[in-house]
Amino acid sequence: MQAEKLGLAMKDAPLTAVYSSPLKRALDTAGAVAKYHGLTVIPEADLREIHVGEMEGMSLDIFGQNFSQFLVDWQTKGDEIDFKGGENLGKFRDRVWVAIKKIVQSNPGGSVAVVSHYFVTAATVCTGLGLPLTHLVRVRIQPSSQTILEFTDGCDARLLLLSDTCHLRET
């Protein structure tokens, strides 16, 4: 997307395709975006959020109290870490990155919206920029924000916008 198009409301962005996680809240958001462009949402199973196993639904306070060792391990082991009863972080990153590469390769020269979730977006940013997954906690993604990556032919990514919420302000 061109620099002058950054931070636009999604209805005003020049989109050629809209992809979404199959989870309802993402599909609903993607549908709202797609309708302004006369596009159909393309569900992509591998854009679903990470499965965090026993940590699902846990508040951050309880998570911190019960899983402090997990957090230490995450910071030192990165993609080798497994969420207890859930998904391995490295396998999660791989499934998401394969989906992103497929989307990029299927839309050469297009501007695509991908509606997904916090960890999917943070993992895509880290992977696209060549950062290890230990950096996930350093990437803050706000709800309903826009993060824009520009991809070259080899799926090399350039971060143009991170977690921008300017489009949410009332005019």
C-alpha positions in Angstrom: 0.0 0.0 0.0 1.3 3.4 -0.9 2.4 5.7 2.0 -0.4 8.2 1.3 -2.9 5.4 1.8 -1.7 4.5 5.3 -4.1 4.8 8.2 -7.2 5.0 6.1 -10.5 3.7 7.3 -10.7 0.2 5.8 -13.7 1.2 3.7 -11.5 3.8 2.0 -8.4 1.6 1.4 -7.9 0.3 -2.1 -8.5 -3.4 -1.3 -8.4 -6.2 -3.8 -9.1 -9.1 -1.4 -10.2 -9.7 2.2 -9.0 -12.8 4.1 -10.1 -13.8 7.6 -9.6 -16.1 10.5 -12.6 -18.5 10.6 -13.4 -17.3 14.1 -16.7 -15.4 14.3 -15.5 -12.1 15.6 -12.8 -12.0 12.8 -15.3 -13.0 10.1 -17.8 -10.4 11.3 -15.1 -7.7 11.1 -13.9 -8.9 7.7 -17.5 -8.9 6.4 -17.9 -5.3 7.4 -14.7 -4.4 5.5 -15.4 -6.5 2.5 -18.9 -5.0 1.9 -17.4 -1.6 1.1 -15.4 -3.1 -1.7 -17.9 -5.6 -3.2 -15.6 -8.4 -2.1 -16.3 -11.8 -0.6 -14.4 -12.7 2.6 -12.0 -15.6 2.1 -11.8 -17.7 5.3 -8.3 -19.0 6.0 -8.1 -21.7 8.8 -4.4 -21.1 9.5 -5.1 -17.4 10.5 -6.9 -18.6 13.7 -5.5 -17.5 17.0 -2.9 -19.6 18.8 -4.3 -22.4 21.0 -3.0 -21.6 24.5 -4.4 -24.7 26.1 -4.8 -24.4 29.9 -4.2 -20.7 29.7 -7.4 -20.1 27.7 -9.6 -17.5 29.3 -7.2 -16.9 32.2 -6.8 -13.3 33.4 -3.3 -11.8 33.0 -3.0 -11.6 36.8 -3.7 -15.3 37.3 -1.6 -16.1 34.2 1.3 -14.2 35.8 0.9 -15.9 39.2 0.6 -19.4 37.8 2.8 -19.3 34.8 5.8 -17.2 35.7 8.2 -20.1 34.7 6.4 -20.3 31.4 7.1 -16.6 30.8 10.8 -17.1 31.6 10.9 -20.1 29.3 9.2 -18.2 26.5 11.7 -15.4 26.7 14.6 -17.8 26.6 13.3 -20.6 24.3 11.0 -18.7 22.0 9.6 -21.0 19.3 10.6 -24.2 21.2 8.0 -23.5 23.9 4.7 -25.4 24.1 1.6 -23.9 25.7 0.6 -26.6 28.2 -2.3 -28.5 26.6 -2.0 -26.2 23.6 0.0 -25.3 20.6 3.8 -25.1 20.1 4.8 -21.5 19.4 7.1 -22.5 16.5 4.5 -24.6 14.8 2.0 -21.8 15.3 4.4 -19.3 13.6 5.0 -21.7 10.8 1.3 -22.3 10.0 0.6 -18.6 10.1 3.6 -17.7 7.9 2.6 -20.3 5.3 -0.9 -18.8 5.2 0.5 -15.3 4.8 2.9 -16.3 2.0 0.1 -18.1 0.2 -2.0 -14.9 0.5 0.8 -12.7 -0.8 1.6 -15.0 -3.7 -2.1 -15.3 -4.6 -2.4 -11.5 -4.8 0.6 -10.1 -6.7 0.4 -6.3 -6.8 -2.9 -6.2 -4.7 -3.8 -4.6 -1.4 -5.2 -7.3 0.8 -6.8 -7.0 4.2 -6.1 -9.9 6.6 -8.5 -9.9 9.6 -7.2 -12.0 12.5 -6.0 -11.9 16.1 -3.3 -10.5 18.4 -0.8 -13.4 18.3 -1.3 -13.9 14.5 -0.5 -10.3 13.8 2.5 -10.2 16.2 3.9 -13.4 14.9 3.5 -12.2 11.3 5.3 -8.9 12.1 8.2 -10.7 13.9 8.5 -13.3 11.2 8.3 -10.8 8.4 11.0 -8.7 10.0 13.2 -11.7 10.7 12.8 -11.3 14.5 12.8 -14.4 16.8 9.5 -15.2 18.6 11.0 -14.1 21.9 10.2 -10.6 20.6 6.4 -11.3 20.5 5.9 -9.6 23.8 7.6 -6.5 22.5 5.0 -6.1 19.7 1.9 -4.5 21.0 -1.3 -4.9 18.9 -4.3 -2.9 19.9 -7.9 -4.2 19.2 -9.3 -3.0 15.9 -5.9 -1.5 14.9 -4.3 -1.6 11.5 -0.8 -3.1 10.9 0.5 -2.8 7.3 3.2 -4.9 5.8 4.4 -4.4 2.3 5.8 -7.6 0.6 8.3 -7.9 -2.2 8.5 -10.8 -4.6 10.4 -13.1 -2.2 7.9 -12.5 0.6 10.4 -10.1 2.3 8.3 -7.7 4.4 8.6 -4.1 5.2 6.7 -2.7 8.2 4.7 0.4 7.1 2.3 0.8 10.0 2.0 -0.9 13.4 -1.1 -1.1 15.5 -2.5 2.2 14.3 -5.9 3.3 15.6 -6.2 6.7 14.0 -9.0 5.4 11.8 -11.1 4.9 14.9 -11.2 8.5 15.9 -14.3 10.5 15.2 -13.9 13.1 12.6 
